[in-house]
Amino acid sequence: MRWKPLVNSLIFIPSELLKISQPLLLTFLMRFFEPCSTMPAWHAWLLAMGTIFVAFCSSVILNYGIYVNNTLALQMRVAYSGLIFRKMLRLSSHALNSISSGEITNLLSNDATQIEMILFYINYLNNILQVTDQRVKIMSEIIKSMRIVKMYCWEMAFDKKIRHVRRREIIQYMCSLMFECAQLLFSHTYINVTFLMMYGTMWWFNIRFDIRFFAIASCLLGQMRLSVVEFFNNAVRNLVHYMAAQKRIQIFLLLDESERDNRLLSRSHSELACIEKIEPTIVKNIQTQSPKVVCNLKRAQWEKSSLLQTLTGEIAIFDGKVRMHGSFCYVLQESWIFSSTIKTNILFGKAYDHNLFRNVVKATALDIDFAQLPNEENTLVGDQGVMLSGGQKARVNMARALYRNADIYLLDDPLSAVDVKVAKHLFQRSIKNYLANKICILVTHQIQFLQDATKIIVLNNGEMVQIGTYIDLLDSSTSFARLLDDIHQFDQQHSIELHQQQSILSSTCSNVDEEMLTFSKNVETKQKGAVKWHVYIVYLKAGVGIIMGLFIVIILSSVQEATSIFSNWWLAKWNDDESYRYRISNNCTSIQNNNNNTVWSMSNAEWNNHRNRRFYIYCGTVVLVGMINPWSFIPALISLIGLLFVRYHFAPCSRDLRRLESITRSPIYSYLTSTIHGLKVIRSYYAENMCSMEFFSHLNDNTRANYLIYTTNRWVALRFDRVALSFIALVTILSMILRVIEYQYFSTADIAVTLAYSLSLMGLLQLTIRLSIDLETRMTSIERILDYCSLDEEPPAQVPRNRRPPSNWPSHGRIVFDNVSMSHSSDNQSLLALRHISMTIEAGEKVGIVGRTGTGKSSLIQTLFRMGILVNGQIKIDNIDIASIGLDDVRRRISIIPQDPILFTGALRSNLDQFNEYSDAEIWHALEQVQLKTLVADKMPNGLHSIVSEGGSNLSVGTDELIQQAIREKFKECTVLTVAHRLRTVIDSDRILVLGNGELLEFDSPKVLLSNSTSHFSLLVEQTGVAEAEYLRMLANLKSTRGNHHNLDQEPLPDSKETDPLLT
């Protein structure tokens, strides 16, 4: 591979030598057309055939060389892409925090592809790539978190960010295009300026003009223009950009790698898992024997997660060793789902075992979800599992781990995203029963599960302070009981109260709960047929406008080419008459100045229409040859027919291949981004090889499309050259026949211009049609953009002033649902997520929403933000129909705390205040309310201006949740809707809303609902166990008797082994 590029470049040497021999043969052939020529006719025919044969051989060698080099470039791009992906799989957690997914994607999409296509320029190369990194990173975050951006009405803030970065990117492109403009100007005027200098020198020294000198100079200068001005210039630019891209890739390849392979890990099924002296500040000397369930307890989430990540090797070990004998599985708190079917996500590369799969599905309660889905386990989940709820994603991740049948299970709070009944089911069926013979280390803050643990580890400030059974810890130390009480009080703080002017929705459910029911298949579509004319019109409108665009493309290009060709033809005519010798310099200077001005105007106005000029050069060449020799229109017509025939067959193929390439390119970057997000899971499952194979599968699909594009381009290039060669042969043969039979006399100047321009058609004809096809295929990118722009849009964000609500709306927060039915799709056949919901939530009322996954909890929240399709009914807040006002007016007056914490790259302050509306003192106060002030002040050196890594990867999940709660300040009186994770969270609510299959089953106070033993809410409470149920009933009665919002923190904890049915 090292010497292959150099060896391949040697293929072009014979082609270049043959191109030089063409003007020499043409010079000898011109003697045949001189007056009183003594050259035998057979000699002239031999020269003519030699000229044609040389042109044919040059074409074959050139196209073969291009094919070989394109194939090598494609192989190098694949090699670089694979190298980048494999390195990404080995990056350490610290290295991942230092580089964004946008930068990695840019390495793959830009730097790796520069081997085959370079578009950027020397001085502005690094600036363009750096700005492009920022834009890709911002866009990736926005697309990933689009729902949160919409709910918080942050569209304008992020739009401003994107426009700012895009403006910087365009400035860099403008500078590079100015250099391109200068290069095109020099390229297009190179021959004429050189002629001017040569003929001026000859005139100055009284040197006689020779028409043969004009012919050979014209051909050789044409070759030099391509080789020196364009090819060499492009080669230098490409080399410099390749070096810059290689430097960026080298920096990436030198990043730190994960040290997990340094762990002493045995794959055998051992009965002992031993952890010795793991990082002195975290935990020391833990030893447990299988089968055991170890619960790791601490309020601060990052310490517990750090322990598990140390065991898996994600966090570097500074002292001591980790010995884990046996295979292990790591279930992260943040569920990772890749774009495929549910079944593929569970199997994760393992062979399908029907009985094992069904047992795992039952243990994780996914069988009930499968029954509601049209394709059951074969249902597509979308990118990053967007069509699954948080609970469903958590259970799929759990099922993936159970199907692995490992020896050791590291579970990072997997029960925090499922509803009550499923939480109990998962703990009993999955953790206690299915993993009965396995070592299981469970990180949790759900204290009701501790009594079932064989051993409990208590962490404090990164150090293990206690270890033992539940009974032993309670008997040996009062600090353990106090810790349980602290955790209980901390867990109660989830509902944030807002000012009287606002309403708040505290949602700990997934942003997408029931959309999967209406999701069929999320694939990219491929357009068919030719690019529609309206695409070109829209493109011109987006630039300089239709009229100005057509004027620049047609008028200026035609005038420029006409003046250029006419000057050469007139120059050849003058060459025959010595009396005009002294007028040559002045006239050529005048014509050349006009030509320069025309070229300069065209280049500044339309940089990107350089390829259109090829068309006018071709037309001008044919017209010029026809003017000199009218008989040449016959071969011109024949070549035109052949040209259109080849184009007719090639254009649809090229267009569809370009579309296919675009479609196969998207999964590469999508899979890369998904892999980055799930890297810890992939490494814990030792699935790097499987992911590499999947990545290479996507890469191979795209490579096949690119290879077909290259090969078809070479195929059509040979056909175009044959058409051009037939035109040259027919013109030459026709001229010689007319000369032999003396039917028409041609001057030497006429023949020189005719043959010189005819030879130029060899590559020009190919470029003319190929660039016209390339223009059409590249317009498919505009076509795809227009397809996205044509998607259904949301209602307007703003409405006329006379329709806007009062500035103090909502002043009370009274919400009325009147026969509301809602769907996630505009398709009439789609399922309804909500069915005929009618209820009234009074001002300042606290409402708890409970129900199983998929019953409509998230859909109910989304209707208040107008994010679904309201099939019928209406929603009024303080007597104003929210459908009659703008989206901004609705969403800005309602706050939501999402289940999945989202942080954007940038300063911590911008994450809390996107519009810079609050002072630093107000933000510090908000941080203090959620216990983050100390963390930010002590551990973030720049305070509010500290940089948050992409996705908040430098903060723990628990910290993410606190920052999200700080986005809306606390006030005492508001209307609160809480989608419950725990019955304790909502038991002191004013009323409880129970949903089932999108319908309102019950809506009343907890005491009233509990007074009916057959109510759905009573059944949920009974599922928690006798002791917990009695405790919940007591809290409900206290709430009813006191008549105010009861503080559960003051209540004692029940001593029960039963679980809360809403805890997950």
N, C-alpha and C positions, 0 to 999 in steps of 0.2 A: 504493500500500500504506500510505503514511503516514496518509492521512485515511480509509482504508476502515473501520477499527474504529469511528471516530466516526460515519461515515455509517450503518454497520450498526446502531449503537445507536439511531438515530432511528426505526428500524422499531418499537421497543417503545412509543413514545409513544402512537400510536393505541390500542394494546392497553390501556395503563394508563388512558387516558381512557374507554374503553368499560367498563372494570371499575368506574370511579367512577360511571358513569351507571346501572349495574345497581341499586344500593341506592336511587337516586332514583326509578327506575321502580317498584321494589318498594314504596316508601313511598306513591306515588300509588295503586298497586293495592290496598293494604290498606284504603283508604277504602271499597272495594266491600264489604268484609266487616264494616264497622261496623254496629251496630244502626240501623235507620231510614236506611240509606244511600240517597242520591238519585242516585248515579252510574249512568248508563245502562249496560246490560249490554254494548252494543257498545264503549263506551269501555273497559270493563274487559278485554274480549277483546283490544282493540288494545294495551293496556298489557302484557298477558300475552305476546302474540306479540312485542312489542318487546323484552321482557326476554329471551325465548328467542333472538331474532335477535341481540341484542347479545352474548349469551354465545357464540353460534356464531362471530361475526366476531372476537371477542377471542381465541378459541381458534385460529382459522386464522392470524391475524396473529402471535400469540405463537409458534406452532410454526414458522412460516416464519422469524421472526427468530432463533430458536434454531438452526435448520438453517443459516442463512447464517453465523452466528457460529461454529458448530462447524466448518464448512468452512474458514473463515478461520483458525481456531485450528490446524486440521490442517495447512494450508499453511505457517503460521508455524513449526510444530514441524519440518516437513520442511526448511524453510529454515535453521533453527538447526542441525539435525542435519547438513545438508550443509556448513554453514559450519565447524562444529567438525571434521568429518572432513577437509575440505580444508586447514584450518589444521594439523591433526595431520600431514598428509603433508609439510608444509613446515617442521616444527620442526627446530631444530638439535640436534646430539647433546647439547650441554650442557643445552638446554631439556628434552630427553627424560629426562635423568638427574634433573632437578629435579622432575618430575611423574610419578606412577605411572600405569600403565594403568588401575588402579582408579579414579583420579580422573577420567581422561578418560571412562571408561565411565559414571561417575556423572554427569558433565556431560551426556552423551547421554541417559541413562536417566531422570534426575531433572530437571535444570534445563531441558533442551530441551522436556520434556513438561509443565512447569508452565504453559505457555501455555494448555493445554487442561484441565488438572486440577490444582488446588492443594489440598494436604491439610495443609500444615504451618502453624504459627502464628508470630507476629511475634517474640516474645522468644527463642524456642527454635529458630528456623529455622536459623541458621548452625551452632549446636551439633549439631543433628541431622544436617545434611548432612556436617559434618566427621567425625563418628563413623561415619556410613554409608560415607564414603570409606575409612576405615581397615578396616571390616569387609569391604567388597567387595575391597579389596586383599589382605587376608589370605586370604580364601576363594579368590581367583584363584590365588594362589601355591600354596596347599595342593592344589587340584585339579590344577594343572599338574605338581606334584612329588609326587603321591600315593604313587608307588612308593618314593621315597626316604624319605618320612615313615614309611611302614610298615616298611621295612627297618631303619631306625634306631630304631623304636619311639618315635617322637616324637608319636604321636597325642594323648597326654594333655597334653603341653606346648602343642601348638597348640590343643587343645580349651580349655585354660585361657585362652589368649589370646583366642580367639573369644568365649568366655563373658564375659570381662572387657569387651571392646569392646561386645558385645551388651547387657550389663547397663547400660553407660553410655547406649547408644542407647535402651533401654527407659525409663530414668529421664527422658530428654528427652521421649519420647513421653508418659509419664505426666503430666508437667507440662503439655504441650499439651492432653492430654485433660481435665485439670482445668478449663482454660479453656473447652474445648468443653462440658463439663458445665454450667458456669455460664451459658454462652450458651444452651444448650438449656433450662435452668431458666427463664431470663428470657423466652425465646421462647414456651414453653408456658404461662406464667402471665401473659403480657403483657395479654391481653384481660381476663381475670378481675380482675387488679389494677387495670386502668384503670376497669373497671365499678365496682369497689368505691370507687375515689376519686370517680368522677362521682356515683354514687348517694349516697355519704356527703355530698358537698358539697350536693347537691340536698335531702337530708334536713335538713342543717344550716340552709339558708336557706329552708326551707319551700317549695320549688319543686315544682309538681305534675308527677308522672311522666306521660310520654306513650309509649304503646306504639310509635308510629311512630318516635319518637326512639330507642327501644331497637333497632328493626330496622335503621335506617340506621346507628346507631353500631356495631352488631355487625358489619355487612358492611364498613364502612369501617375499623374496627379490625383486622378480619381481613386486609384488603389492606395496611394499614400494618405489621402484624406481619411479613408476607412481605417487603415492600419495605424497611422500615427495620431491623427486627431481624435478619432472615436475609440478604436479598440485599445490603443495604448493608454489613453486617458482613463477609460473604464477599468483597464487592468490595474492601474495605479490606485484608483479609488477603491476597487474591490480588495486589493491587497491590504491597504490601510484599514479598511473596515473589517476585514477578516482578522487582522491583528488585534483590533479593538474588541471584537467579539470573542476572540480566543482569550484575551486578558480577563474579560468578564467571566467567562466559563472557568478559567483557571482559578480565579478568586473563589468562585462557588465550590469548585472541587477541593479546595484546601480548607474548607470549613470543618470544624470538629465533628467527629462521628460518635455515635452512641457507643457506650462502653458495656453494653449489655452482654456482649459475647465474652467479656472477661469474667462473667460469673461462672462458678463451678456448678454446672447443671448436668444432671444425669437423666436420661430419657427412660430409665427403667422404672418399673412400678414398685416404689419403695414404700415402706410403712412409716418412714420418718421424714419430717420436714424440719430442718434445723436452720435457724437464722442467728448468726453470731455477730455481735458488735456492729450493727449497721449504723454508720455515721453517728458519732457520739452524741450529737445534738438531737437525734431523733429517737432511737430505740437501742437497747442493749440486751444481748443475751436472752433471746426468746427461743424456747424449745417446746415443741408440741408434737404429739403423736396422733396418727390417723386412726380412726375417724374422729375429727373434731370440727366444731364450729367456733371460730375465734371472732369476737366482736371487738372492733377498734373504736374507742369512744373519745371524742373531744369536740368541743363546740366549734372551734376554728377549723373550717373544712380543709384548708391548705395543708395542715399538718398531717391529717389522715391520708389525704391523697399523696402527699410526699412519701409517706411510708410505703404505700403500694408501688409508687413509681420507682422507689429505690430498689424494691424487690425485683421489679422487672428490668432494672438497669437503665431506666430513662433518666434518672438523676445520678450524677457521678458520686462515687463513694470515695471519700477522702481518707478514711481509715477503716480497717477491718475488712471482712469478707462476707459475702452472701453465698450460702450453700443451699440450693433447692434441688433435692433429689426427686426427679419425676417431672413429667410434663405439667404445664400450668396454663390457665386461661385468665385473662385480665378483662373484667367488665368495667368500662369507664362510666363515670356519672353522666357524662354527656354522651348520649347514644349516637352511634355512627351507623348510618345506613347509606349504601351506595345505590346508584341508579340501576335497578334490575327488578326482578320479581322478589316477592317475600321468600319464596323457596330458595332461590339462589343466595339471598342474604343469610339464610340460616345454614345452608350447606357450606358456603364459603370455601369451596374447593374440595370438600370431602365427597366421597362417593355416596350416592343415595341409598339409604337403607330404609325401606318402607316402615318396618316396625319401630325402629329407633326414631324415625322422624315423627311418627304419630305419637309416640310416648312423650317426646320433647314438646310437641305442640299442646298436648293435654296438660303437661306439667306447667306450662307457661300461659295457660288459658287462652291460647290463640285459636283454638278450635271454634270458639264462639264467634270470633271475628271472621274467621274463614266462612262461616255459614252466612254472613251478611254480605260477602263480597261476590261479585258475579263470576270471577275467575279463581276464587278461593286462594290457595297458596301461590298460584301463578299470576296474581294481580301485580301489575307494575306499580312501584312506589314513587317514581319520579326522582329527580336529582336531589340528593341528600335526604331522601325519604320525605319529601315535602308533602306527600299525600297521606302520611301517617300521623296520627296524634302522638303526643309525647309519651303516653302510656303504651301505645302500640309499638313505638320505636324501642322503648325500654325492654319490652317483652321479646321483641325480635332479637335484640342484642343478648338477652338472657338465653333464649333458645339456641342461638349460635354457640354460646359457651357450653350449654348442656350437650349439644350434639357432638361437641369435640371430644367428650369423654376423657378429660384430662385427669391428672392426679391431684392437682392443687388448683383451687379457684380463688382468685382475688377479686372481690366484688366491692366496687366503689359506689356505695349507696344506690343500688339498682332499683330500690322500691320507692324512690322519691317522685316518680312520675305516673303512678298508676292509681286507680281509684280504690275505694275501701275494700270491696269484696275481692278484687284481684290481688291486692297487697297481701291479704291473709292467705289467699290461694298460692301465691308465689312463694311465700315464706314456708308454708307447710308442705306443699307438693314439690317445689323445686329445691329449696335450700335444705330443708330438714329430711325429706324423704328421698328425692332423686339423688342428692349429694350425700346420702347417709354414710357412704363408705369413702368419702373424699375429704381432704383437708380443705376447709373453706374459711377464708379470712374476710369478714364482712365489715366494711366501713359504714357506719350509720350514726345518725343522731336521733333515731327513733327508739326511745328507751324501752318501749313495751316488748321489743324483741330480745332484750338482754338476758332475760331469765332463761331463755332456751339455749344460750351460748354455753359451750363447755368451758371457755376461758375468755376473759375480758381484758383488753389492754387499754389503759388510760394514759393519754398523752397530755403533757402540759409544757408549753413553750418549746416544743420540738423534742422533748425528752420523755421517755417512758417513766411514769411515776408509780403506777400500780399495775399489777397483773394478778389474775385469779378468777375464781368463779363469782357469780352474782351474789350468792349468800356470803361467801368469804369476805368479799369487799365491803358489803354492808355491815358485817359484824366487826371487821378489823379497823374500819376507819369511818369517821363521820364525814370526811371530805368527799367521799364517793356519793353519799346521799345529797350533799349540798350541790355537787356537780350535776346530778340528775335534776334537781330542782332548778338550777340555772338554765340547763338546756330546755327544760319544759317552758320556762318563762320566755326564753328567747324564741322558741318556736311559735309562741302565741302571737308574736308581733309580725303580722303579715299584711293586715289591712291598713292602708294609709288613708287618713282622713283629710279632706280638703275643705277649702273655704266654702261658705254658704252659696257663693255664686257658681260653684262648679259641682259636677258629679264625678264620681270615680268608680272605675271597675277594677277590682283586684282579681286578676285572673291568673291562677296558677295552673291552668289547663293549657294544652297546646294551642298554638295559633291556628292550626288546621286540625280539626277534630273529625269532621264528617265528610270532608271533601273527597276522601278516597272512595266514597260510595258512588260518586258521580264521575270518577276519573277512569278513563278507558285506556288510552295509550298516548304517551307523550313522545312523539317522534317528529323529526324535522321533515318537512315536505319539500319535494323537488318540483320546480316549475317545469312545464313542458312547452315545446315549440320555441319559436323565435322570440327575442326580447321585444316587447310591445313598444310602439312608438311613444306612448305617453311616458315611458321610463326616460327616454332621451329628452323629452320636453321638460320633465321635472328636473332632470340634471342640469339643463341649460338655465332653467328658471332659478335654480339654487345658486348659480354662479353669476354671470354677467347679464343674464336675461336672454330670451330667445332671439330677438332682433340683433342685438349686439353680438351674441355668440355666433349666429349664422354669418353676420357681416365679417367677423374676424376670420372664421374658418374658411369661407368661400371666397370673398372678395379679395382680402389681403393676400391669401395664399395664391390665388390665381394671378393677381398682378405681379407678385414677387416672382413666381415661376416663369411667367411670360417674359418679364424683363431679363431674367437670367438666361433663358434659352435664346431669346432674340439677340442678346449681346454676343453670344458665342457664334451664332449663325452669321451675324453681320461682320464679326471679326474675321471669320473664314472667307467671306466675300471680299473684304478689303485686302486680304492677303494676296489675291490674284492681281491687284492693281498697284504698281509702285507709286503712281501719282498721289495716292492717298497716304503715303508713308508718314508724312509730317502731321497728318490729322489724327493719327491713331491715338496718340497719347491723350490729347484733349478729349476726344470723343469717348474713349474707353474710361477715362477718369470720370466724366459726367455720368455715363451709364452706370458705372460701378458705385458712385456715390448714391444715386437713386436706389440702386439695388440694396445697398447697405441700410439706408433709411427704412426701406420697406421691410427688410428682414428684422431690423431692430423693433419696429412697431409691432410686427406679428409676434415676436418672441415675448415682449413685455405683456402683451394683452392676453396671450393664450399659451402659457408654457406647455401645458399638457397636450396640446393638439399637434405636437411635432409629427406624430404618426400620420396625421391627415395630409401633411405635405408630400408624403410619398405618393399619394394618389395623384396629386397635381403634377409631380415630376413625371410620373408615368404617362399621364395624358398629354403633357407638353411634349414629351419625347416622341410619342406616336404622331402627334400633329406636326412636329417639326420634320420628321422623316417623311411624312406624307406630303408636306408642302414641297420638299425637294424632289421627291420621286412619287408622284401620285399613284403609280402602280403599287406602292407599298401598302396602300389601304386594303388590298386584297389579302396579303398575309396578316395584316392587322386584324381584319375581320375573322380570319380563321383562328388566330391566337385568342381573340376575345371569346369566341365560342368555346374553345378548349378551357379557357380560364374560368368562364362561368360554369362549365360542366364540373370541373374539379371543385369549385367553391360550393356548388349545389350539394355535392356529396359530403364535403368536409365540414361545412359550417354547422349543421345540426349535431354532428358527432363532437366537434370541438366544444360547442356550447354546452351540451349535456355532460361531457367529461368535466368541464369546469364546474358545473353545478354539483356533480358527483364528488369532485375534490373538496368543494366547500362543505358538503354534508358530512363527508368522512373526516374532515379536519376538526369539526366541533367536538366529537366524542373524545378526541385526544386530550384537549385542554380541560374538558369537563371531568374526565377520569383523573387527570393529574391533580386538579383542585380537590376532588373527592378523596384522593389518596393522601394528600397533605393533611386534610382534616382528620382522617382516620389512621394516621401513621402509627400512633401508639397501639391501637387495636391490631393493626396488621403485624407489627413486630412481636406483640405478645402471642399471636397465633402462629408465628413463624411462617407467615404467608407471603413473604417478599417475592419468592419465586412465582407463586401463583399470580400475584399482582403484576409482576414483570411480564409474565406471559399474556395477561389480559391487556396490558398497555401495548405490548408489541403486536397484539392482534389488531387493536385499533390503528396502530401506526402502520401495520402492513396494509390494511385496507386503504389508508390514505396514500401509501407509497404505490400501490397498484394503480390508483387513479392517476397519480403523477407520472408514473411510468408510461401509462397509456397516452397521456398528453404529450410526453416527449416523443414517443415512437410515432404517433399520428402526425406530429409536427414535422418529423423527418420525412414521413411518407408523402405528405402534401408538398414539402419543400422540393423533393425530387420531381414531382409532377409539375409544379410551377416552373421549375428550371427547364423542364422539357418543353413546356409551352413557350417560354421565352427563347429557348434555343431554336425551336421551329420558326419563330418569327425572324430571328437573326439569319437562319439558313435561307428562308424564303426571300428575304430582302436582298441578301448577298447574291443568291442564285439569279433572282429576277434582274438585278442590276447588271450582272455579267452577261445574261442572255441578251438584254437590250443593247449592251455595249458590243457584243459579238455580231449581232445582226444589224447594228448601226441604225436601230429604229429611233433611238433618242440619244442625244449627246449629253453626258453629264460632265461637269467640270470636276477637277480634282478636289476643289474645296467642297463641292456638294457631296462627293463620295466620302471625303474625310469626315464631315459632320454626320452623314448618315450612318456610316459603319461605327464611328466612335460612340454615338448615342445608342445605337442598336446593341453594342456590346454591354453598355451600362444597364440594359434591361435584364441582363442575366440574373442579377441579385435584386434589382429594383422591382421587377414584376412579382417576385416571391414576397418581398417585403410589403408591397402594396396590398395584396390580397390577404396575406397573413395578418397584417396589422388591422385591416378592416374586420377580419374575423376576431382578432384579439380584442378590438374595441367592443365588439358585441359580447364576447365572453366575459370581459371585465365589467360590462354593464349589468351582468347578472348579480354582481355585488350590490349595485344600486337597486336592482330588482328585489333582492332579499331585504334590504333596508326598507324599501317601500312596503314590502309585505308586513314587516313588523310595525311600520307606521299605520298600516290599515287595520290593525287589531282594534277591537272594541275599546273605547276609552271610558274612563269614569265620567260621571256628571261633572259640570264645571265646579271649580274650587270656589269661585266667587260668583255672586248673583248681583243684579242691580241694587243700588242702595235702598230703594224703596221696598225691596223684598228681604232685606237683611234683618236679623233679629235685633232687639235692643242691646245696647252695649253691656248691660248687666244681666243678660240672659245666659244661663238659667239662674234666676234669683232664688228659686226654691229647690229645684231638682226633682219635681214630680214626673214620673215616667209612666206612660200609658201605652200598652200594647193592645191594638184593636184588630183581632182576627188576622194575625200576622202569619203568613206562610213564606218561607224563604228557601232558595235553592242556590247552590254554588255554581250552577251552569245555566246559560240562557237557553239550552236545549229543552224543548217542551217535554221530552221524554225522560229527562233527568229526574232523579229522586229528590224529594223535598227533605231538606235538613230540619226544617221547623214546619209544624202543621197546626194552623189555626190557633195560635197562641193569643189569648186575651187575658190581660191582668193589669192591675194598677199598682205601682210602687209609689208610696207617698213620699213627700219631701223629707229628707233627712233619715229615711228608713234604711236599716241595715238588713240586706237580704242575702242569705246563703243559698248557693245553687249546688245541688248534688245530683248525681246520676252516674250511670256507668259510662265508660268510654264509648263514644259514638252516639250518645243520646241527644246531642244538640246543645251542650253547654257552651262550646266555643262559638257555635253558630249564633246563639243568642247574643253573645257579646259583639260579634261582628256586625249584626244588624244595627246596633247602636252606632257603629262607625260607618254604616252604609257601605260595607265591603262585600256583601252578597247581593244576589238578585232577589228583590222583594216581589214575590209572585202576586200577593194580594195583601190587603190590610194596610194599616198605617201605624207609625210610632210617633207619639207626641211627647215632647219634653216641655213642661210648663206651658201646655196648650199650643205649642207650635209644632207643626208637622215637620220632622227633620228632612223629609224628602223635598220640601219646598224651599229650603235654604241651601247655601253653598256648603261644599264638603269642609272647607276650612273652618267655617263658623261652627260646624258640628264637632269636628275632631279636636279643635283647639279648646273646647269647653269640657271635654271628657278626658280623663287620664286612665291609663291602663298600665298594669305591671305584668309583663309577659312571663310565661313560664321559662322560656329559653332566654337567658340573659344575653344581650347583644351589646358589645362595645365596638366603637369604630376607631380605626387608626388615627392618631393625633393626640393632642393634649387632653388631659383629664378634664380640664375646664370646658372644652368644646363638647365633650360627651354629656356634660350636665347642662350646658347653656349654649345651644347651637347658634342662637341669634344674638348672643352677647347682650342680653337684656338685664342681667342681674350683676350686682357688684360682687367683689371678692368676699366681702364680709357676709353677704347673704348665702353665698355658696358654701363658705366654711361652716356657717350655721347649719345648713342642710346636711353636710357631711357629719357634723357632730351629732345630729339627731339619729343617724343610723350607725353610729360608732365607728366612723371611718376617719375622723379628724386626726386621731393619733397615728393611724396607719399611714396616711398621706404625709403628715408632717414629719414623721420619724423615718419612714422607709422609702420615701420618694424625695430625692434631693431637690428637685425643682418645684415641689409643691403642686399647685393646681396646673402648672405648666409642664408637669412630667408627661412623658410620652407613653401612651398606651399602645402596646404591640397590636398587630393585626388580630382581630377577634378577641382582644383582651387576653392573649395567651400568657402575658406576664402577670396576670392576676388569677386567683383561684375562682372556682365557680361560685363559692359562697360569697366572695368579695364582689363578684359581678352582680349578684342579686341585691346586695346592699346598695351598690351604686345606682342600679335601676330604680330602687325605691326612693333614692335621694333626688331623682329627677323631678318629682312633684313634692313640694313642701307639705308639712303636716298642718292641718287645721282641724278644728274640733267638730264642726257641723257640716255634714254633706250626706249625699245619698251614696251608699256603698253596696256594690254587688260583688260578692266573693264566690268564686268557683272553688269549692273546698277540696283540699287534700285530706283533711282530718275532720272528723265530726266535732272534735273539740274546738276547731277553728270557727265553726258556724253555729255551734249549739247555743251561743248567747246572742244570735241574730234576732232581729225583730220578727222576721218570717223566714221560712224555709221554702225554696222552690225545688220541687222534685220533677225531673224530666225523664222521659222514657220514649225512645224511638221518635224523637222530635216533637213529642206531645207533652202538654202540661198535665202531669199526673196529680200533683198536690201543691197547694200554695197557702200556707197558714203558719201560725206561730209554732215554735217547737213544742210547747206544752199541749196545744190542741192536737197536733199531729201525733204526739206520743200517747195522748189519751185514747186514741183508737189503735187497739193492738193489731189490727189488720192493715193499717196504713203502710205505704211503701217506706216511709221514713222510720216507722217503728221496726219494720223488718231489718232495715239497715242497722239500727241501734242494737237490736237483739243479736246481730251477727258479730258484734264486738265481744261478746261473752257476758256472763252474769255480772261480774264486778264492774266492768267498764260500763255496761248498760245502766246499772244503778247509778253510777257516778254521773253519767250524761243526763239521766233523768233528774237527778238532784240539781245539776247546773241549770237545766231548763226551768225547773220550778223556782230556783233563786232568781233567775232573770224575770220570770213572770211576777213574782211577789215584790221585787224591788222596783220593777218598772223602769230600770235604766240599763245602760250598757255595762254588764257585769265584768269585773276584772278577774279573769280566771287565774291570774298569777297568784292570787291570794289563797287559792284553794289547794288542799293537800292532794297528793297523788294517790290513786288507788293502788293497792298491792294486788295486782292481778297479772296472770300470764296471758290473758286474752289480748287480742290485737284490735286496734281501731279499724273498722271496715273501710274507712276512707283514707287510711294512711297508706301512702305509696311513695 
